[in-house]
Amino acid sequence: MEWHILRSNVGMRSMKRGFHMISFETKSAHVPLFVNEHFEHGAKASIIIGTNGSGKSRVLAAIADELCNIKAIVDGRDDALPSLRIRSSQLSLPRQDGDLTKGVTTGRFDMRLSYWLDGSVWSVERHERTLAVSRDGREVPASEVVLPDKVLAIAHLPMDRFRFAGRDEDGFYQYLGLRQSTNMTSTGAIETSTFFSFLTAIREGTTSRLSEHWFPYLNLELPIYGEITVEPRSLALMRSFQEFVAKAVQYLSRRNSPVAGMMEENRQAVIDDLEIVWSLIRSLRDYSHHVPSSRGTTFRFEILPSFPAIGGDLDYFVKALEIGRRLRLFGGARLCFHKQGRLFTFGDLSSGEQHILSTVTGIVANLAETSAVFIDEPEVSLHPAWQIQYVPSLLQTLAAYPATHVVIATHSHFLVSDLQQPVGSLTVAGGPSDRAFEAYDGDVFGRSPDNILYRVFGIGTSGNSYVEHDLTIALEMISGTRRRNLAELGRIYRRLVPIAAPDNPALAEILRSIEAYLGENNNAEA
């Protein structure tokens, strides 16, 4: 239905720019994402909420995969796509009787993604490796499809469903989760990843988004420092390049580094790399000071608000740092923050602080003009007060990127409480038994925790005033004193079922009455 509403308003809103995904469909699921008929200019946030096993995380990964699939097919690179990724959008959701089959496709396509991009509604259907594209309801060649420039995937648990991709892979898709490889993670990896993201943000000129919106929130103060550890300690103290090369090769040979074999095959290439690393070490000695370290020599230097002229320029610095890490001559690379008059390394911050800094630094460093951002369970390690502010602060951070759509999967009612309809939408995922997805009917902004827990998550007690309100409406409909609305009564029934308990026979009797009433009247209308 939302597709037709949007099409009818295309002319009226053709001047409105931006990007947001409207809905995602597969053979077994229909997921509304941002179906608001009226929306404001600027970045958007959609939240998918549900219990464990509801499929919300799988949905995020499937949409991210499908955007990559579409991009690869349009670019003629689809032969490189394994069939498993092509089929991932089916979500492995079983067909069942009832609400799940409502709006589910009959097999005409494997996937359909509808989205709003710069004044037009696009629909992309994929069947195997063939695309069918329409713009504002008119079919156009697949080669003319306009896609977002970037897809970012962020997860906050070691095991997530997003496809892993390194920093050097295709720039269209960026994995910013915890894994440093396809199956492992560590605090050091997060620390290093955040450091590189911060350097990218400096290069892109987006650090003000961090310092203005998040540093005050986390009680962090400028300046921000960086630290790099050279291993072993003696390498940082060599007086000449020749001494440095001899010491480095000797050290790497003892550690069974592949560099030893590379020296035999292409000695000059290794020497060239070591020369770049040597140049960086010399600059570190000039522009930083030593910090006591148990394993090597650690250099500390300011990177914000002023980044020193280390190694010539920032790009050269990053290149040299990456070479040094690849050769295993550089150990830790980390950020240091001032807080309450003390200096903390990234690893010394709380898990919640690390979580926010790694997430928002990764986002602002990797955004493009038009971006789809997927965040899985951002509430992990966050205090409730931080969860409440998470979405508003994130949208403020994205003010300079109005064509950004953030889709979040969560369990947290705190995360939902400040979601405003003009820039936000809410999708409710059913439980493991049905895995249906429905757009939430109503506005959650400013509502009490009791209200959100009950109306959105289906959690409440019989003493909850919102439960009592639903019971009153249901009983009035059944008794005939209120106009019959079977759809509303069905929603009330689904909200009441999870709070039924053996010690509340009155509620159980009301539920039986509602169920019987719905059955009789639905059969009569059929």
ZAMARGU-4260 file (C-alpha; in steps of 0.2 Angstrom, whole numbers, plus 5000, padded with zeros to 4 digits):
<rodrens>
0) 5000/5000/5000 | 5014/5012/5004 | 5021/5010/4987 | 5005/5017/4979 | 5004/5031/4991
5) 5022/5036/4987 | 5019/5035/4968 | 5003/5046/4970 | 5013/5060/4978 | 5029/5059/4967
10) 5024/5075/4958 | 5020/5084/4974 | 5037/5080/4982 | 5048/5079/4966 | 5059/5093/4973
15) 5063/5084/4989 | 5080/5076/4989 | 5088/5063/4999 | 5088/5044/5001 | 5078/5031/5011
20) 5073/5013/5008 | 5054/5010/5008 | 5053/4991/5009 | 5062/4975/5006 | 5053/4959/4999
25) 5058/4941/4996 | 5048/4926/4992 | 5044/4923/5010 | 5045/4940/5019 | 5039/4958/5017
30) 5049/4970/5027 | 5043/4989/5028 | 5057/5000/5032 | 5052/5018/5030 | 5034/5019/5024
35) 5030/5037/5031 | 5020/5046/5018 | 5026/5063/5025 | 5044/5065/5029 | 5057/5079/5031
40) 5073/5083/5022 | 5088/5075/5030 | 5095/5059/5036 | 5083/5045/5041 | 5083/5032/5054
45) 5072/5016/5053 | 5072/5004/5068 | 5067/4986/5067 | 5063/4979/5085 | 5059/4961/5090
50) 5064/4947/5101 | 5078/4935/5099 | 5075/4924/5084 | 5063/4936/5075 | 5075/4938/5060
55) 5079/4956/5062 | 5098/4954/5061 | 5096/4942/5046 | 5086/4956/5037 | 5099/4969/5039
60) 5112/4957/5032 | 5101/4952/5018 | 5097/4970/5012 | 5116/4974/5013 | 5120/4959/5003
65) 5106/4963/4990 | 5113/4981/4987 | 5130/4973/4984 | 5121/4960/4972 | 5112/4974/4962
70) 5128/4984/4961 | 5138/4969/4955 | 5125/4964/4942 | 5124/4982/4935 | 5143/4983/4934
75) 5144/4966/4926 | 5153/4958/4940 | 5140/4946/4945 | 5150/4931/4939 | 5160/4933/4955
80) 5145/4932/4966 | 5143/4915/4974 | 5125/4908/4973 | 5124/4907/4992 | 5125/4926/4993
85) 5113/4928/4978 | 5100/4918/4988 | 5104/4925/5005 | 5089/4938/5004 | 5077/4923/5005
90) 5081/4924/5024 | 5077/4906/5027 | 5060/4911/5033 | 5047/4897/5033 | 5030/4900/5025
95) 5016/4898/5038 | 4997/4901/5038 | 4991/4918/5045 | 4999/4935/5044 | 5016/4929/5037
100) 5008/4926/5020 | 5000/4943/5019 | 5009/4953/5006 | 5022/4939/5002 | 5026/4936/4984
105) 5022/4921/4974 | 5039/4918/4966 | 5040/4931/4952 | 5056/4937/4959 | 5069/4933/4972
110) 5070/4950/4979 | 5062/4967/4977 | 5069/4983/4985 | 5059/4999/4984 | 5068/5016/4989
115) 5067/5035/4987 | 5082/5043/4979 | 5083/5061/4975 | 5064/5064/4971 | 5060/5047/4963
120) 5054/5031/4969 | 5064/5016/4962 | 5059/4998/4963 | 5072/4985/4959 | 5067/4966/4957
125) 5080/4953/4955 | 5077/4935/4948 | 5093/4925/4949 | 5105/4937/4940 | 5092/4947/4930
130) 5086/4964/4936 | 5069/4973/4932 | 5070/4991/4937 | 5056/5004/4937 | 5057/5023/4941
135) 5041/5031/4947 | 5031/5016/4941 | 5039/5016/4923 | 5050/5003/4918 | 5068/5008/4914
140) 5084/4999/4908 | 5093/4991/4922 | 5109/5001/4917 | 5100/5017/4922 | 5097/5012/4940
145) 5104/5024/4953 | 5110/5016/4969 | 5117/5023/4985 | 5136/5027/4984 | 5140/5017/5000
150) 5134/5003/5011 | 5141/5002/5029 | 5138/4987/5040 | 5141/4989/5058 | 5138/4976/5072
155) 5142/4976/5091 | 5144/4957/5094 | 5158/4946/5089 | 5147/4934/5079 | 5136/4944/5067
160) 5128/4940/5050 | 5136/4954/5040 | 5148/4949/5026 | 5166/4952/5032 | 5176/4964/5020
165) 5193/4971/5023 | 5198/4990/5021 | 5206/4986/5004 | 5191/4978/4996 | 5178/4986/4984
170) 5173/5003/4992 | 5154/5001/4989 | 5153/4990/5004 | 5162/4993/5020 | 5161/4981/5035
175) 5164/4990/5052 | 5159/4976/5064 | 5170/4969/5077 | 5178/4955/5067 | 5196/4957/5061
180) 5194/4942/5050 | 5180/4931/5046 | 5179/4923/5063 | 5188/4932/5076 | 5189/4949/5085
185) 5199/4957/5099 | 5200/4973/5108 | 5216/4977/5099 | 5208/4975/5083 | 5194/4987/5088
190) 5207/4999/5094 | 5217/4999/5078 | 5201/5000/5067 | 5195/5016/5077 | 5212/5024/5075
195) 5212/5021/5056 | 5194/5027/5055 | 5199/5043/5065 | 5213/5046/5052 | 5201/5045/5038
200) 5189/5057/5046 | 5204/5069/5048 | 5207/5067/5030 | 5189/5069/5025 | 5187/5084/5036
205) 5173/5076/5046 | 5180/5076/5064 | 5169/5091/5069 | 5155/5079/5068 | 5163/5069/5082
210) 5170/5084/5093 | 5153/5094/5092 | 5140/5080/5095 | 5149/5066/5104 | 5164/5072/5114
215) 5154/5083/5125 | 5141/5069/5127 | 5155/5057/5133 | 5164/5071/5143 | 5179/5070/5132
220) 5190/5085/5129 | 5203/5091/5116 | 5217/5088/5112 | 5216/5070/5105 | 5232/5060/5104
225) 5238/5045/5094 | 5250/5032/5100 | 5261/5020/5089 | 5272/5006/5096 | 5288/5001/5086
230) 5293/4983/5089 | 5307/4979/5094 | 5312/4994/5104 | 5329/4995/5096 | 5322/4998/5079
235) 5316/5015/5084 | 5333/5020/5089 | 5344/5015/5074 | 5355/5029/5067 | 5355/5025/5049
240) 5344/5017/5036 | 5357/5003/5033 | 5357/4999/5051 | 5338/4999/5052 | 5337/4987/5037
245) 5349/4975/5044 | 5341/4975/5061 | 5323/4974/5054 | 5327/4959/5042 | 5336/4950/5057
250) 5321/4953/5068 | 5308/4947/5055 | 5318/4931/5051 | 5318/4926/5069 | 5299/4928/5069
255) 5297/4917/5054 | 5290/4932/5045 | 5286/4930/5026 | 5298/4945/5023 | 5313/4933/5024
260) 5307/4924/5009 | 5302/4940/5000 | 5320/4946/5002 | 5326/4932/4991 | 5312/4934/4978
265) 5311/4953/4977 | 5324/4961/4988 | 5321/4979/4981 | 5303/4979/4985 | 5306/4975/5003
270) 5319/4988/5004 | 5307/5001/4997 | 5294/4996/5010 | 5307/4997/5024 | 5312/5014/5018
275) 5295/5021/5019 | 5293/5014/5037 | 5310/5021/5041 | 5305/5038/5035 | 5289/5037/5047
280) 5300/5032/5062 | 5312/5046/5059 | 5297/5058/5058 | 5289/5051/5074 | 5305/5054/5083
285) 5305/5072/5078 | 5286/5076/5081 | 5282/5066/5096 | 5288/5060/5113 | 5292/5043/5120
290) 5280/5034/5131 | 5285/5020/5143 | 5281/5003/5135 | 5284/4985/5140 | 5286/4978/5122
295) 5293/4992/5111 | 5295/5010/5109 | 5279/5020/5109 | 5277/5037/5101 | 5263/5049/5107
300) 5258/5064/5096 | 5243/5076/5094 | 5231/5072/5080 | 5217/5083/5084 | 5214/5098/5083
305) 5231/5099/5074 | 5239/5084/5065 | 5258/5086/5064 | 5268/5085/5048 | 5273/5067/5051
310) 5280/5059/5036 | 5275/5072/5024 | 5256/5071/5023 | 5242/5061/5030 | 5240/5049/5016
315) 5259/5045/5017 | 5257/5043/5035 | 5243/5030/5033 | 5252/5021/5019 | 5268/5020/5030
320) 5258/5014/5045 | 5249/5000/5035 | 5266/4994/5028 | 5274/4994/5045 | 5259/4984/5052
325) 5260/4972/5037 | 5278/4969/5041 | 5274/4967/5059 | 5286/4981/5064 | 5272/4991/5072
330) 5262/4985/5086 | 5248/4994/5094 | 5240/5010/5085 | 5228/5018/5097 | 5219/5035/5101
335) 5221/5044/5118 | 5207/5055/5125 | 5207/5068/5139 | 5193/5066/5152 | 5191/5074/5168
340) 5209/5080/5168 | 5217/5063/5164 | 5223/5055/5148 | 5215/5038/5144 | 5220/5026/5130
345) 5206/5019/5120 | 5208/5003/5129 | 5206/5011/5146 | 5189/5018/5141 | 5173/5009/5147
350) 5165/4997/5135 | 5151/5009/5131 | 5163/5023/5127 | 5173/5012/5116 | 5157/5006/5107
355) 5151/5024/5103 | 5168/5030/5098 | 5171/5015/5086 | 5154/5016/5079 | 5152/5035/5075
360) 5171/5037/5070 | 5168/5022/5057 | 5152/5030/5051 | 5159/5048/5048 | 5175/5042/5041
365) 5166/5031/5028 | 5151/5040/5023 | 5148/5045/5005 | 5135/5057/4997 | 5122/5044/4997
370) 5124/5030/5010 | 5114/5015/5017 | 5120/5012/5035 | 5115/4995/5044 | 5118/4994/5063
375) 5115/4978/5072 | 5111/4980/5091 | 5119/4996/5095 | 5112/4995/5113 | 5126/4983/5118
380) 5136/4990/5133 | 5126/5007/5133 | 5118/5015/5148 | 5099/5018/5146 | 5102/5037/5145
385) 5115/5034/5131 | 5102/5023/5122 | 5089/5036/5123 | 5100/5049/5115 | 5108/5037/5102
390) 5097/5040/5087 | 5094/5059/5089 | 5113/5061/5091 | 5117/5050/5077 | 5105/5060/5065
395) 5113/5077/5071 | 5130/5069/5067 | 5123/5065/5049 | 5116/5083/5046 | 5129/5086/5033
400) 5124/5070/5024 | 5105/5072/5021 | 5105/5057/5009 | 5109/5044/5022 | 5097/5031/5029
405) 5102/5021/5045 | 5093/5005/5048 | 5095/4998/5066 | 5090/4981/5073 | 5087/4982/5092
410) 5079/4975/5107 | 5079/4991/5117 | 5064/5001/5121 | 5075/5016/5126 | 5082/5017/5108
415) 5065/5019/5102 | 5059/5032/5114 | 5065/5047/5105 | 5061/5042/5087 | 5052/5055/5078
420) 5041/5051/5063 | 5046/5064/5050 | 5064/5057/5051 | 5061/5040/5058 | 5051/5024/5057
425) 5048/5009/5067 | 5046/4991/5061 | 5040/4977/5073 | 5047/4960/5070 | 5036/4945/5075
430) 5043/4931/5086 | 5052/4915/5081 | 5036/4907/5077 | 5030/4919/5063 | 5044/4931/5059
435) 5032/4943/5051 | 5037/4961/5050 | 5024/4976/5052 | 5026/4995/5051 | 5021/5001/5069
440) 5005/5011/5068 | 5008/5026/5079 | 5021/5038/5085 | 5032/5032/5099 | 5041/5049/5102
445) 5039/5055/5120 | 5030/5040/5126 | 5033/5032/5143 | 5044/5017/5145 | 5028/5007/5151
450) 5019/5012/5135 | 5033/5008/5123 | 5037/4991/5132 | 5019/4986/5130 | 5013/4993/5113
455) 5030/4990/5104 | 5038/4975/5113 | 5022/4967/5119 | 5029/4967/5137 | 5018/4973/5151
460) 5008/4969/5167 | 4990/4969/5171 | 4992/4985/5181 | 5000/4995/5167 | 4988/5009/5162
465) 4990/5006/5144 | 4985/4987/5146 | 4970/4993/5155 | 4966/5005/5141 | 4967/4991/5128
470) 4956/4980/5139 | 4943/4994/5140 | 4943/4996/5121 | 4942/4977/5118 | 4927/4974/5130
475) 4918/4989/5123 | 4919/4982/5105 | 4914/4965/5111 | 4899/4972/5120 | 4894/4983/5106
480) 4896/5000/5114 | 4911/5005/5103 | 4911/5004/5084 | 4918/4987/5078 | 4936/4988/5071
485) 4943/4970/5069 | 4960/4976/5064 | 4962/4986/5079 | 4955/4972/5090 | 4967/4960/5082
490) 4982/4971/5087 | 4975/4973/5105 | 4974/4954/5106 | 4992/4951/5100 | 4998/4964/5113
495) 4988/4956/5127 | 4993/4937/5123 | 5012/4939/5129 | 5007/4946/5146 | 4994/4932/5150
500) 4999/4921/5165 | 4991/4907/5175 | 4988/4918/5190 | 4977/4930/5180 | 4961/4920/5175
505) 4951/4936/5172 | 4963/4941/5158 | 4963/4923/5151 | 4944/4924/5150 | 4945/4941/5141
510) 4957/4934/5129 | 4946/4919/5125 | 4931/4931/5122 | 4942/4942/5110 | 4948/4926/5101
515) 4930/4920/5099 | 4923/4937/5093 | 4937/4939/5080 | 4934/4921/5074 | 4915/4924/5072
520) 4916/4941/5064 | 4931/4936/5052 | 4921/4921/5046 | 4905/4932/5044 | 4915/4944/5033
525) 4923/4931/5023
</rodrens>
